[in-house]
Amino acid sequence: MPRLTSLEICAGAGGQALGLERAGFAHKAMVEIDSWAAETLRANRSKLGGKRVEVLEMDVHDLDGTRWNGEIDLLAGGVPCPPFSIAGQQLGADDERDLFPQALRLVKEIEPRAVMLENVKGLAQRRFESYRAQVIKRLNDLGYTVFWDLLQAADYGVPQLRPRFILVALQEEIAPHFSWPGPMEHRITVGDALRDMMAENGWPGADAWADQATAVAPTLVGGSKKHGGPDVGPTRAKEAWRAMGIKGSSIAEEPPGPDFPVGDPENLPRLTVPMGGILQGFPADWRWQGGKTAQWRQVGNAFPPPVAEAIGRSIYSAISTYAALNRGFDPIKQKLDIRVS
């Protein structure tokens, strides 16, 4: 299908970029400040559009969006969540890590057809109602209609409970053609997702373990550079993992081997980084870069690719429907021309 263009800010390890790539978007550039996450983007560039896609390792504050003015169909990003996270101090607009103002600046400079921004469910709380209203008003003033909803990753093929507050904004003439993607009929369990990985080193207990791991995973967390190590999260999450036969106090280097105990509640298998990636919806061969702590931070902070893909397809459909009803596709350039003269 014809490709639309996208620009990613706060790209992380590439979860949103991968989902959008699958939804029909070709990335002009991916912007990420964390050096190891940027390395992960480079290591997986073949899955994200190849060498033609720029990986810009830089602060979004320093990004000049005018370079891409009129060239981008979708501006997307997973803006940092600490200002709104229930686990944090919830300072909102008073938090220096709040990058919504920078995202809005880039919308003005780039003038994309659509915008997609992802954040934690804490942003949906009543205490941030005024903040959300300011964001919506700013986008309305720039000529966009705003859609904001809380989506659950487990409804879109991700074996994990990961609620995310998603903002979609489309140019006013495109917006009537947008609708949120519907949920899948069945959820994927942890056992279904990780059975093959648990068995790949010859552990004889893999099938029995998978047969009893019939729940969806708790939300994975990665911590920040200052806080949080490689584990599955707070006590409540560790207890949920233990109920599924997983030791959550640390992350393993590799799956259990042929001599690993079977049926021993005191010796449970642990997750590995690639397993965490699977639970986020990444492919098993995603090449995570850095040490284990840096890799797990990327895993835990990622935007699940299947969720990005589902929303991306809805955005793609809205833009292409509008184009088909107006000027349509340019079969030579394979790009939608939707500018209003």
N, C-alpha and C positions, 0 to 999 in steps of 0.2 A: 504494500500500500504506500502511497506517497508519504514522505516523511515531513513532519513539522519540526521546527527548531526549538531548542530549549537552552536555558542557562541555569546552572545549579549554583546556589550559594549555600554555605554551611553544609557541604556535600557529605561530610563524614567519610564512612568507608564505602559509600556508593549505593546504599540500599534504594534510595529514592531514584537515583540516576538509572540503576538497573531496571527498576520497574517501569520508568518512563521510556527507556529504550525499547522494552518489550511492548509498550503501548503505542509505539510509532513515532517517538520523538528522537531527533538526532541532536546530540549535545554540541553546542558551540564551545562551551567551556564549563569546567567544574572548579569551584572556588572552595578551598579548605585551608584553615590556618594551622591545624595540627599536623606536624611533620610526618608522623607514622600513618595517620589516616590518608594523607596525600600520597604516601608511598603505596598504600593499598590501592588507591585509585589508579596509580600508574601501573602497578603489577597486574591489574585486571582490565586495563584499557581495551584489550581485544574484545571484551564483552560489552564495552561501553562506547563503541564507535570507532576504535582504533586510534592510530597515532595522530589523526587529524584533530582529535579532541584535545584542547588545552587543559592541563591541570595547573591551576594557578594557586600556589601555596602562599597565601597572603591573608591579611586582615580585611574583612568586608568593609570596614571603615575607609580603607584606602582604595577600594574598587571604583573606577570611573565607568558608570554605566552608559555614558553617551557614546562610547565606542561601538555599542551594539544597537543604537537607536534605530527602530524600525525593522530590525533583522530577527527579532525573537518572537516566537509564537507563545512560549510559556516560560515565565520566570518562576523557579521553584526552589524551595529550601526548607530544611528542618532547623528553624531558628532555635537557639539555645533555650532549654527549658528551665534552668534554675530560677529565673524570676517568678515563675508560676508553679513550681513543683511543690507538692504537698510535703515532700521530704525536706524542702529548703525553707528559707525565711519568708518566701512569697512577697518580695519587695516590689514586684511588678515593674512599673515605669521607673521606679527609683533605683532599680538594680542596674549597675553599669554593664551587665552582661545581656541586657535586653536589646536585641537587634531588630526588633520590629521597625524602629525609626529608620534604620539603614535600609531595610527591605523596602519601605515606602519611598525612600529617596531613590532607590534603584528603579522602582516602578515608574516614577516620574521621568527619570533619565532615559530609560530603555523603551517605554511605552509598549510593553508586550501585549499580545491579544488576551492572554490569560495569566493568572497568578495562582500558585498553590503553595501554601505555607503550613507546616506541621508543627504541633506543639503538644505538651502534656495536657491531660484532662483538667488539671488545676486551673487552666485559663478559662474554663467554662463556669467557674464559681461566681456567685453573685457579687463577691467583693471586687471582681474585675469587670463588672458590667460597664462601668464608665470607661474603662480602658478600651474594651471591645468597641464601644460606641465611637470612640475617637478614631480608631483604626478604620472602622466602616465609613465614617464620614469622610475621612481623608481619601479613601479609595473611591467613594461616590463623587467627590469633587474632581477626581482625576478621570471620571467617566466610566467607572466600573460598577457592576452590580455584584454584591457580595453574598456568598453562601458560606455558612459556618455550621459545622455539625460535629458531634462526637461519634467516632466510628470505632468499632471493636475489631482488632486485627484477626481474631479467631473466626470472624464471619467471612473472611476472604482467603481462607486456605492457609493461615498461619497457625501452627500448633501452639499458640501462646495467647494468654489473656493480656492484651496490650492496647488499652483504650487510648486514642489519640484525638485531639481536637484539630480539625482540619479546616483551613480557610481556603476557599476557591473564589476567585474574583475574575469576572470576564467582562470585556468591553460590552457596553449596554446593548448593542445590536446582536451580540452573540449569545448573551445570557439566557434568552428565552428557550434556547435549544439544549440547555444543560439540565441534567438530573443526576442525583447521587446513584452510584452503583448499588444494586441489591445484594443481599448476603447470599452466600452459598447454602445449599440445603444441608450439607453435612460438615461437621468440624473434624479436623485431623487431630488425632491424639498423639501424645508424646511417644507412646510405644510404636505407633505406625510410622512416625517420622524418624525415629532413631534406631529401629530394629537392625537395619543393615550395618550401621556404624558400630553398634554394640557388638556385633558378631564378627566384624572384619578381622580381628586379631585372634579369632578362634575360641572366644569365651563360650563354653557350653550352656551357660545360663541365659543367653541373649533372648531366645524365643520365649522362655517362661517369664523373663523380666518384662518383655514387650507386651505380653498378653495381660499383665496386671497393671501396666502403666496406661490406663484408659482415660486419663484426664487430659485437659489442656494445660500447658505449662503456666506457672505464674509469670508475671512480667519480669523479664530479665533486666538487670541494672548493670551499668558499667563503671559507675563512680566517676569522679573528676580527677584531674591531675593531682589535686591536693588530698582527696579523700577517696576511700574505697579501693579494695584490692580485688583480685580475681576470685570471686565466689558468686553464689546465686542470689545474694541479697540479704535482707533482714531476717530475723528469726522466724517470722511467720512464713516467709517464702521457703526457708530451709525446712520447716516442718511439712509444708506441702510437697516438697521434693522427696522428703523421706518417705511419705505415704506412697510415693510412686517408685520407691526402691532406689533413690539416688542420694548420695552423700553430698551435701551442698556446701561444706565448709571450705572447699578449695576446688580448683580446676585441674584436671589431670593432663599429663603430657600426651597420653595416647589411650585408646580404648582398652578395656580389660582383656587379658590374654587367656590362654588355655588353662592356666593354673589358678586363675582368679576364683575365689569361693563362689558357690552357688547356694542360694537360700539361707545365707548367714546374715541376719539383721545387723550384726556388728561390723560386717565387711561388705559395704555396698559400693557399687561402681560410682564413679564421678563423671561429670560432663567434661568434654574437651572443648577447645575453641571452635573447631569445625562443627561439633554438635550444637553449640550455641548459635552458630551461623545458620544451621538447618532450622532451629527453632525460631529464627527470625525470618526464614523464608529465602535465605541465600542458597545457591547451589553448593554441593558438597566440595567442589573443587575451587571455591573462592580462595584466593591467595592472601591471607591476612599477614600483615607486616608488623615488625617490632617484637619485643619480648612478650611473654604471656600476659602480663598486666596490661600493656598497651593494646594488645590484640583483643583482650576481653573487654576493655573499655570501649573499643570500636564496636564490638558485637552488641554490648548492652545499650549503647547509645544510638544504634542504627534505626532507621525507618524501614520496616519490613517491605521488601520489594513487591510482594503480591498486593499489598494495600496500595502502594504507589501506582502499580500497574492498573488496578481496577479504577482508581480515580482518574488516572491519566487517560484511560480509554474513554471515560465519560467526557473529559475535556476535549479530547481529540474529536469525538463524535460531534460535540457542540460546534467546534470551529469548522469542521468539514461540512456539516449540515448547512451552516450559514453560508459558507463559500459556494456550495452546490446550488443554493437558492439564489445566489447573486452572480458572481463572476465564475465560480467553479474552479476546477483544477487546471493548472498549466502542465500538460503532459510532458513538455520538454524539460522544464526546470524542476518538475516534480515538487512544486512548492505551491502552497495556497496563496493566492493574491486576494486578500480580503480588505484591503484598504479602501476606505470610502473617499471618492474623489470630491 
